[in-house]
């Protein structure tokens, strides 16, 4: 990876990492991952704050026209909705991958309770049964 001054990765080296990491995904997933990835940069937050303050200042100068207020409300709602979908999509994929990794660890460990594998997809009664058994095990250890 190319390095910029002070040991930080350069921007050219950073962009291919997210591209390579998501290259195998469908186009919609790649877009949602990029939205989620790039929205975590501090500069993005700063740009949003400066833009909002600039919009408020411009609105104050022209008397906050009703059309501007409506456009602002619709824009904020649309951005919020898009971010909810982007975050939900990426978190769901990452959680599913984590669950598969944990299932593999359970399968590989001798003496592990393999019935816990795929527990996230079990009926609620099965989850409650496992919780009760684990409480009993914890109580016996105390």
Backbone bond lengths (Angstrom), bond angles and torsions (degrees), N, CA, C in turn:
res aa  C-N    CA-C-N  psi(-1)  N-CA   C-N-CA  omega(-1)  CA-C   N-CA-C  phi
1 X - - - 1.438 - - 1.521 108.09 -
2 X 1.306 116.97 133.96 1.461 120.47 177.96 1.515 109.25 -67.89
3 X 1.307 116.03 146.06 1.453 120.90 179.43 1.515 109.72 -114.85
4 X 1.308 115.81 138.89 1.452 121.81 173.96 1.526 107.65 -92.27
5 X 1.305 116.69 -173.24 1.452 121.07 178.97 1.520 110.48 -59.27
6 X 1.327 117.40 149.96 1.457 125.96 177.37 1.525 112.94 62.24
7 X 1.323 119.26 28.81 1.446 122.22 172.41 1.518 116.01 75.96
8 X 1.310 118.57 8.51 1.466 120.85 179.36 1.514 109.89 -88.09
9 X 1.351 117.23 147.33 1.459 119.51 176.24 1.532 109.81 -65.20
10 X 1.321 116.65 143.14 1.458 119.71 178.36 1.519 109.59 -75.28
11 X 1.329 116.84 160.90 1.471 121.15 -179.88 1.528 111.17 -63.75
12 X 1.329 118.36 -35.44 1.459 120.25 179.12 1.526 110.35 -65.07
13 X 1.316 117.77 -36.90 1.460 121.04 -179.71 1.520 111.05 -73.57
14 X 1.332 118.12 -30.73 1.462 121.97 -177.54 1.530 111.32 -73.69
15 X 1.311 118.56 -42.20 1.461 121.53 -177.04 1.524 112.33 -61.49
16 X 1.328 120.49 -46.31 1.466 118.54 178.74 1.527 113.44 -61.74
17 X 1.349 117.64 -28.05 1.453 119.07 179.70 1.534 110.80 -61.75
18 X 1.332 118.83 -46.27 1.465 121.15 179.22 1.524 109.52 -70.47
19 X 1.309 117.91 -34.54 1.467 120.88 178.01 1.519 109.85 -66.13
20 X 1.334 117.61 -47.40 1.466 120.78 179.42 1.519 111.69 -65.05
21 X 1.318 116.92 -38.11 1.460 121.33 -178.47 1.518 112.11 -65.50
22 X 1.324 117.46 -28.92 1.463 120.84 -175.69 1.523 113.30 -112.26
23 X 1.316 118.16 6.33 1.468 121.17 -173.95 1.525 113.28 -61.06
24 X 1.316 118.29 -31.50 1.454 122.15 -177.00 1.530 113.04 -81.96
25 X 1.334 117.84 -8.79 1.461 121.95 -176.60 1.526 111.49 -83.05
26 X 1.332 117.13 158.41 1.467 119.59 173.56 1.527 109.91 -62.27
27 X 1.319 116.75 160.39 1.467 122.34 -175.47 1.532 111.67 -57.64
28 X 1.323 118.04 -41.30 1.462 119.67 -179.52 1.525 111.18 -64.25
29 X 1.311 117.86 -39.70 1.465 120.56 177.71 1.521 110.74 -65.58
30 X 1.318 117.21 -41.46 1.469 120.15 178.64 1.519 110.77 -59.83
31 X 1.332 116.90 -42.98 1.467 120.78 -179.95 1.526 109.89 -63.76
32 X 1.333 117.04 -46.42 1.467 120.08 -179.35 1.521 111.37 -64.64
33 X 1.322 118.15 -38.75 1.460 120.64 176.83 1.528 110.88 -63.75
34 X 1.313 116.86 -41.18 1.472 118.94 -179.76 1.520 111.29 -67.41
35 X 1.333 117.21 -40.20 1.465 119.61 177.09 1.522 109.43 -59.05
36 X 1.323 115.93 -48.67 1.460 120.46 -178.92 1.528 111.00 -64.19
37 X 1.327 116.61 -41.77 1.467 121.06 -178.15 1.525 111.62 -65.09
38 X 1.314 116.80 -52.56 1.457 119.70 -174.88 1.525 112.58 -73.71
39 X 1.335 118.56 -22.99 1.463 119.76 178.74 1.525 111.79 -72.14
40 X 1.321 118.36 -11.17 1.464 120.85 178.76 1.529 112.68 -84.96
41 X 1.318 117.76 -8.24 1.460 119.88 179.62 1.527 110.40 -70.74
42 X 1.329 118.02 136.68 1.464 120.75 178.60 1.531 112.59 -59.54
43 X 1.320 117.31 -33.80 1.467 119.57 -178.97 1.521 110.89 -63.32
44 X 1.328 117.79 -32.28 1.462 121.00 178.66 1.529 109.56 -65.35
45 X 1.321 116.80 -44.60 1.461 119.98 176.79 1.511 112.06 -61.02
46 X 1.324 116.04 -41.48 1.459 120.49 178.47 1.523 111.19 -63.38
47 X 1.331 117.21 -42.97 1.472 121.18 178.89 1.526 110.20 -62.32
48 X 1.326 117.47 -42.08 1.467 120.89 179.48 1.523 110.31 -62.91
49 X 1.328 117.21 -44.82 1.466 120.27 -179.68 1.516 111.22 -63.94
50 X 1.323 116.87 -45.98 1.470 120.79 179.80 1.532 110.26 -63.40
51 X 1.338 116.93 -41.07 1.470 119.98 178.49 1.526 111.16 -63.81
52 X 1.326 116.69 -43.07 1.466 120.17 179.21 1.532 110.62 -63.09
53 X 1.321 116.47 -44.83 1.467 119.32 178.42 1.526 111.44 -63.84
54 X 1.330 116.02 -39.35 1.463 119.78 176.70 1.522 111.47 -64.15
55 X 1.322 116.96 -41.09 1.468 120.35 177.57 1.515 112.06 -65.05
56 X 1.331 116.71 -39.15 1.467 120.30 177.52 1.526 110.31 -65.57
57 X 1.326 116.61 -43.09 1.471 120.04 178.88 1.520 110.73 -63.29
58 X 1.342 116.95 -44.43 1.471 119.73 179.28 1.520 110.21 -65.10
59 X 1.329 117.96 -39.72 1.460 120.91 178.02 1.511 112.20 -64.00
60 X 1.341 116.94 -38.85 1.458 120.50 178.53 1.522 111.30 -64.14
61 X 1.326 115.79 -37.53 1.466 120.33 -179.34 1.528 110.78 -65.91
62 X 1.321 117.77 -40.03 1.475 120.81 -176.54 1.530 112.87 -98.36
63 X 1.337 118.54 5.62 1.457 121.25 174.09 1.519 115.38 86.03
64 X 1.312 118.52 24.32 1.471 123.62 178.01 1.528 112.74 47.94
65 X 1.321 117.39 70.08 1.470 119.55 177.98 1.536 110.77 -58.38
66 X 1.328 116.37 145.62 1.474 121.71 -177.57 1.520 111.36 -59.14
67 X 1.318 117.63 -35.86 1.462 121.11 -179.45 1.535 110.46 -65.16
68 X 1.323 116.90 -37.33 1.458 120.58 178.78 1.524 110.64 -66.44
69 X 1.333 115.43 -42.69 1.459 120.02 -179.86 1.526 110.11 -62.24
70 X 1.329 116.28 -45.13 1.466 120.58 179.51 1.530 110.56 -63.52
71 X 1.328 117.12 -43.50 1.463 121.01 179.36 1.526 110.55 -62.82
72 X 1.328 117.37 -39.43 1.459 121.28 178.01 1.522 110.48 -63.44
73 X 1.318 117.20 -46.50 1.465 120.88 -179.04 1.525 111.58 -61.85
74 X 1.322 117.03 -43.68 1.462 120.97 179.34 1.522 110.31 -66.12
75 X 1.325 117.06 -41.74 1.467 120.77 -179.44 1.522 111.34 -63.83
76 X 1.314 116.86 -45.11 1.461 120.33 179.83 1.525 110.03 -63.22
77 X 1.312 117.09 -42.22 1.471 120.31 178.68 1.523 111.06 -62.92
78 X 1.312 117.52 -42.63 1.463 121.01 -179.51 1.524 111.56 -65.53
79 X 1.319 117.30 -43.59 1.467 121.06 179.25 1.525 109.85 -65.01
80 X 1.316 117.25 -42.05 1.462 120.99 178.85 1.520 110.77 -61.32
81 X 1.316 117.13 -45.50 1.456 121.12 179.44 1.533 111.40 -62.88
82 X 1.321 116.57 -43.22 1.469 120.44 178.83 1.527 110.54 -62.53
83 X 1.337 117.79 -41.70 1.455 120.80 179.93 1.526 111.20 -67.28
84 X 1.332 117.82 -37.22 1.461 120.17 177.34 1.525 110.03 -60.50
85 X 1.336 117.06 -45.79 1.462 120.24 179.28 1.524 111.70 -64.97
86 X 1.322 117.45 -41.28 1.465 120.48 180.00 1.522 110.68 -63.81
87 X 1.322 117.08 -45.56 1.466 120.61 -178.92 1.512 110.52 -67.07
88 X 1.326 118.03 -45.20 1.460 121.28 179.44 1.529 111.36 -60.12
89 X 1.320 116.10 -42.83 1.463 120.47 -178.48 1.528 111.08 -62.54
90 X 1.317 116.44 -49.52 1.463 119.22 -177.22 1.515 111.15 -68.68
91 X 1.330 118.01 -39.54 1.461 119.64 179.58 1.524 111.35 -66.68
92 X 1.312 117.97 -38.03 1.465 120.50 179.71 1.520 110.44 -64.23
93 X 1.324 117.72 -43.94 1.466 120.69 178.69 1.525 110.91 -63.97
94 X 1.317 117.17 -43.65 1.459 120.50 -178.86 1.533 111.01 -68.29
95 X 1.326 117.83 -37.50 1.458 120.66 177.49 1.528 110.66 -66.48
96 X 1.328 117.36 -41.23 1.460 120.46 178.25 1.531 110.42 -62.58
97 X 1.325 117.00 -41.81 1.466 120.37 178.61 1.529 110.48 -64.50
98 X 1.311 117.59 -41.64 1.460 121.31 178.28 1.529 110.63 -62.09
99 X 1.333 116.74 -42.59 1.464 119.76 178.78 1.525 111.19 -62.02
100 X 1.337 117.56 -41.58 1.466 119.63 178.85 1.525 110.70 -64.52
101 X 1.322 117.61 -37.93 1.463 120.64 178.20 1.525 110.78 -65.52
102 X 1.327 116.58 -42.96 1.460 119.68 177.95 1.525 111.03 -64.55
103 X 1.331 116.93 -39.15 1.462 120.15 176.71 1.525 110.70 -60.38
104 X 1.321 116.67 -40.71 1.461 120.82 179.36 1.525 110.72 -65.19
105 X 1.331 116.93 -39.18 1.461 119.93 177.11 1.527 110.88 -64.28
106 X 1.327 117.04 -42.24 1.467 119.88 176.99 1.525 111.05 -60.63
107 X 1.319 116.23 -41.94 1.455 120.38 -179.22 1.520 111.32 -64.99
108 X 1.326 116.34 -36.09 1.466 120.87 -174.57 1.532 113.53 -81.60
109 X 1.323 117.81 -24.09 1.464 119.99 -176.32 1.529 110.71 -81.10
110 X 1.320 117.37 126.13 1.463 118.86 176.20 1.527 109.71 -67.70
111 X 1.306 116.37 136.99 1.454 121.44 179.12 1.513 114.95 83.69
112 X 1.335 117.57 -3.80 1.467 120.17 178.88 1.524 109.29 -74.76
113 X 1.316 116.34 150.00 1.463 122.27 -179.91 1.525 108.74 -80.68
114 X 1.321 116.39 98.41 1.464 120.78 -177.49 1.523 112.61 -68.06
115 X 1.327 118.08 -13.20 1.464 119.78 177.76 1.529 110.95 -68.54
116 X 1.333 116.94 -14.35 1.461 120.46 178.42 1.525 112.18 -78.71
117 X 1.336 116.93 -14.62 1.459 120.25 179.10 1.525 108.83 -63.89
118 X 1.301 116.74 138.92 1.459 124.38 179.16 1.532 111.60 62.61
119 X 1.327 117.28 24.19 1.456 122.16 -179.22 1.525 111.65 -62.04
120 X 1.334 116.69 -29.52 1.459 120.14 -179.12 1.530 111.89 -63.40
121 X 1.330 117.23 -18.61 1.466 120.83 179.95 1.530 112.01 -103.07
122 X 1.327 117.34 3.52 1.467 121.76 -178.28 1.533 110.12 -78.52
123 X 1.342 116.42 158.78 1.468 119.33 175.66 1.532 110.64 -64.05
124 X 1.324 115.46 159.89 1.463 120.83 -176.68 1.530 111.68 -58.54
125 X 1.323 117.18 -36.10 1.458 120.46 -179.90 1.532 111.06 -62.19
126 X 1.322 116.94 -39.18 1.463 120.81 178.31 1.524 110.75 -64.78
127 X 1.326 116.98 -40.27 1.466 120.38 177.38 1.524 110.55 -62.59
128 X 1.328 116.88 -43.41 1.464 120.41 179.66 1.527 111.32 -65.15
129 X 1.336 116.93 -37.88 1.466 120.67 177.66 1.527 111.02 -62.71
130 X 1.335 116.64 -45.39 1.469 120.89 179.58 1.525 109.76 -63.57
131 X 1.320 116.71 -41.64 1.468 120.41 179.09 1.527 110.56 -60.46
132 X 1.320 116.71 -42.92 1.467 121.14 179.50 1.527 111.29 -63.78
133 X 1.337 117.31 -43.69 1.466 121.76 178.19 1.526 110.11 -61.85
134 X 1.330 116.88 -44.21 1.464 119.81 -178.70 1.520 112.02 -67.32
135 X 1.322 117.23 -34.15 1.467 119.56 175.57 1.532 109.85 -63.65
136 X 1.337 115.85 -40.86 1.458 119.78 178.08 1.515 111.80 -62.95
137 X 1.326 116.57 -41.92 1.464 120.61 177.98 1.525 110.93 -63.13
138 X 1.317 116.54 -44.11 1.478 120.11 179.05 1.525 111.00 -63.41
139 X 1.337 116.49 -40.31 1.465 120.36 -179.58 1.523 110.92 -65.01
140 X 1.334 116.88 -37.27 1.463 120.02 -179.78 1.529 111.85 -71.15
141 X 1.332 117.12 -23.42 1.470 120.64 178.67 1.523 112.01 -79.32
142 X 1.316 116.54 -22.54 1.485 119.85 -177.41 1.472 113.11 -78.47
